[in-house]
């Protein structure tokens, strides 16, 4: 048995637009609800949700029956957590709060076997279908998406150097935390944030580096993809559920006599 091709990694390499969804409900049942919505990728979040390895496993199983590539944001740039996620079969990682070249190199190293990296070798895991995938060790590095998230002014100013680190698949801008760093927390669509992000993003795009982000405004998400961003998440399951529930309540409540 051969290792399956990672459609998301391949799409980023070919600069094919990828529309994504943030998944934070930490439930395999909830993941199954959105798994067949035909998003190109979904981000299973461990940083700002109660996810653990077992809940991530259940969600990976839910997405495995769909065309959507599930990637994971670990809670931190921690090689031990990364090693365990890779052994679960995660084919893409979004590393939070990367601010320097050194931190980016640490992230890449945790996804790669020695002598190039520090990932430990396990013989029988879900990732290699318990030893049945015969070319896993040779091919997993090229199939795994390694994305670094820039979330501060310092990180954005260092974007070019960070993006040049060998082994990085793409660069993801985090407008919510950049807003906080600029002193305008809670305003991720403020023009001041994008005045900082866009010049850096355009430089990376010009160099052929895939660039992505998360925005909850669907029109703005489409605008970014049309202007050269390769992978953009346009919504979050928690937000969709909250807004849907609120809108339904308001609609029916407002119709009462």
C-alpha positions in Angstrom: 0.0 0.0 0.0 1.3 3.5 -0.9 0.8 6.8 0.9 -2.1 8.7 -0.4 -1.4 12.1 -2.0 -2.3 15.1 0.1 -4.6 17.1 -2.1 -4.2 20.2 0.1 -0.4 20.2 -0.1 -0.5 19.6 -3.8 -3.1 22.5 -4.3 -0.9 24.9 -2.3 2.1 23.9 -4.4 0.1 24.6 -7.6 -1.4 27.8 -6.2 -4.9 26.4 -6.6 -7.4 28.4 -4.5 -8.4 26.5 -1.3 -11.5 27.5 0.7 -11.5 26.4 4.3 -13.6 26.2 7.5 -12.5 26.5 11.1 -13.6 23.6 13.2 -13.6 24.2 17.0 -16.6 22.3 18.4 -14.3 19.4 19.4 -16.8 16.7 18.4 -16.6 13.9 15.8 -20.3 14.2 15.3 -20.2 17.9 14.6 -17.2 17.3 12.3 -19.2 14.8 10.4 -22.0 17.4 9.8 -19.5 19.7 8.0 -17.2 17.1 6.5 -19.3 16.7 3.3 -19.9 20.5 2.8 -17.1 20.3 0.2 -14.6 22.7 1.7 -11.1 22.1 0.4 -9.6 22.1 3.9 -10.7 22.3 7.5 -8.7 23.4 10.5 -9.2 21.3 13.6 -8.2 23.7 16.4 -6.3 22.7 19.6 -5.2 26.1 20.6 -8.5 27.8 21.4 -10.8 24.8 21.9 -11.0 21.9 24.3 -9.7 19.4 21.8 -7.4 16.6 22.9 -5.7 13.8 20.9 -8.8 11.5 21.2 -11.2 14.2 20.0 -8.9 15.1 17.2 -8.8 11.3 16.2 -12.5 11.2 16.0 -12.7 14.2 13.8 -9.9 12.9 11.5 -12.0 9.8 11.1 -15.1 11.8 10.2 -13.2 13.8 7.6 -11.4 10.8 6.1 -14.6 9.9 4.3 -14.8 13.3 2.5 -12.8 15.3 0.0 -11.9 17.9 2.6 -8.3 17.8 4.0 -8.3 18.1 7.8 -5.3 19.9 9.2 -4.6 20.7 12.8 -3.4 23.7 14.8 -1.5 22.3 17.8 -1.8 24.4 21.0 1.9 25.4 20.7 5.1 24.8 18.7 5.8 21.7 20.7 7.7 18.8 19.1 6.1 16.2 21.4 2.6 17.2 20.5 3.5 17.4 16.9 5.0 14.0 16.9 1.8 12.5 18.3 -0.4 14.3 15.9 1.7 13.1 12.9 1.4 9.6 14.2 -2.4 10.0 14.2 -2.2 10.7 10.5 -2.5 14.5 10.5 -1.3 15.6 7.0 -1.0 19.3 7.7 -0.1 21.5 10.7 -0.7 25.2 11.4 1.9 26.3 13.9 0.6 29.2 16.1 2.5 32.3 17.1 5.7 31.9 15.0 7.7 35.1 15.3 11.2 34.3 14.3 13.2 32.3 11.8 14.4 30.1 14.7 10.9 29.2 15.7 10.0 28.4 12.1 13.0 26.1 11.8 11.9 24.4 15.1 8.4 23.8 13.7 9.7 22.3 10.5 12.2 20.1 12.4 9.4 18.6 14.4 7.8 17.3 11.3 10.9 15.7 9.7 12.8 12.6 10.6 16.5 12.7 11.4 19.1 13.6 10.3 17.1 16.6 8.8 14.8 16.9 11.8 13.8 15.5 15.2 10.6 13.6 14.6 10.7 10.2 16.4 10.2 7.1 14.3 7.3 4.7 15.1 6.7 1.5 13.3 2.9 0.9 13.5 0.7 3.9 13.7 -2.6 5.2 12.2 -0.5 7.4 9.9 1.0 4.5 8.1 -2.1 2.3 8.5 -0.3 0.3 11.2 2.7 -0.6 9.0 0.8 -1.3 5.8 2.0 1.9 4.0 5.3 0.8 2.6 6.6 4.2 1.4 5.5 6.3 4.4 8.9 7.1 5.7 10.1 8.1 2.3 7.2 10.3 1.2 5.5 11.7 4.3 7.7 14.8 4.4 6.7 15.9 0.9 3.0 15.3 1.6 2.7 17.0 4.9 1.7 20.7 4.9 3.8 22.8 7.3 2.2 26.2 7.7 3.4 29.0 10.0 1.1 31.5 11.6 2.2 35.1 11.9 0.3 36.9 14.7 2.3 39.9 15.7 3.7 43.1 14.1 7.2 41.6 14.6 6.3 38.4 12.8 4.7 40.2 9.9 7.8 42.4 9.6 9.9 39.2 9.5 7.6 37.4 7.0 10.1 37.3 4.2 12.8 35.7 6.3 10.4 33.3 8.0 8.9 32.2 4.7 12.4 31.4 3.3 12.9 28.6 5.9 13.2 25.3 4.0 10.3 23.0 4.5 7.6 25.6 5.0 4.6 25.0 2.8 2.7 28.2 3.4 2.4 31.4 5.6 -0.8 32.2 7.5 -1.6 35.6 8.8 -3.6 35.8 12.0 -5.5 39.2 11.9 -7.2 38.8 15.3 -3.9 38.6 17.2 -2.3 41.2 15.0 -5.2 43.5 15.9 -4.5 42.9 19.6 -0.8 43.6 19.1 -1.8 46.9 17.5 -4.0 47.8 20.4 -7.3 47.3 18.5 -8.3 43.9 19.9 -11.5 42.5 18.6 -11.3 44.4 15.2 -9.7 41.9 12.8 -11.1 43.6 9.7 -9.8 47.1 10.7 -8.1 48.8 7.7 -4.9 49.3 9.9 -4.4 45.6 10.2 -4.7 44.9 6.5 -2.5 47.9 5.7 0.2 45.9 7.6 -0.7 42.4 6.3 -1.2 43.1 2.6 2.2 44.5 1.6 3.9 41.5 3.3 1.4 39.1 1.8 1.9 40.5 -1.7 5.7 40.2 -1.4 5.3 36.5 -0.5 2.8 35.9 -3.3 5.2 37.5 -5.7 7.9 35.0 -4.5 5.5 32.1 -5.1 4.8 31.4 -1.5 1.2 30.3 -0.7 -0.5 32.7 1.7 -3.6 32.2 3.8 -5.7 33.5 6.6 -9.1 33.3 8.5 -11.8 36.0 8.0 -15.4 35.6 8.9 -16.6 38.0 6.3 -17.5 35.9 3.2 -17.1 38.8 0.7 -13.7 39.7 2.1 -12.6 36.1 2.0 -13.5 35.9 -1.7 -11.6 39.2 -2.3 -8.5 37.9 -0.7 -8.6 34.7 -2.8 -9.1 36.8 -5.9 -6.1 39.0 -5.0 -3.7 36.1 -4.7 -4.2 34.4 -1.4 -4.1 30.7 -1.9 -5.9 29.3 1.2 -8.6 31.2 3.2 -10.9 30.0 5.9 -14.2 31.9 5.5 -16.1 30.7 8.6 -16.0 28.8 11.9 -18.4 26.1 13.1 -18.9 27.8 16.4 -19.8 31.1 14.8 -22.1 29.5 12.3 -24.0 27.7 15.0 -24.2 30.7 17.3 -25.4 33.1 14.5 -27.8 30.5 13.1 -29.4 29.9 16.5 -29.7 33.6 17.3 -31.2 34.4 13.9 -33.7 31.6 14.1 -34.8 32.7 17.6 -35.1 36.4 16.6 -37.0 35.5 13.4 -39.6 33.4 15.2 -39.8 35.6 18.3 -40.3 38.7 16.1 -43.2 37.0 14.4 -45.2 36.4 17.6 -48.3 38.4 18.2 
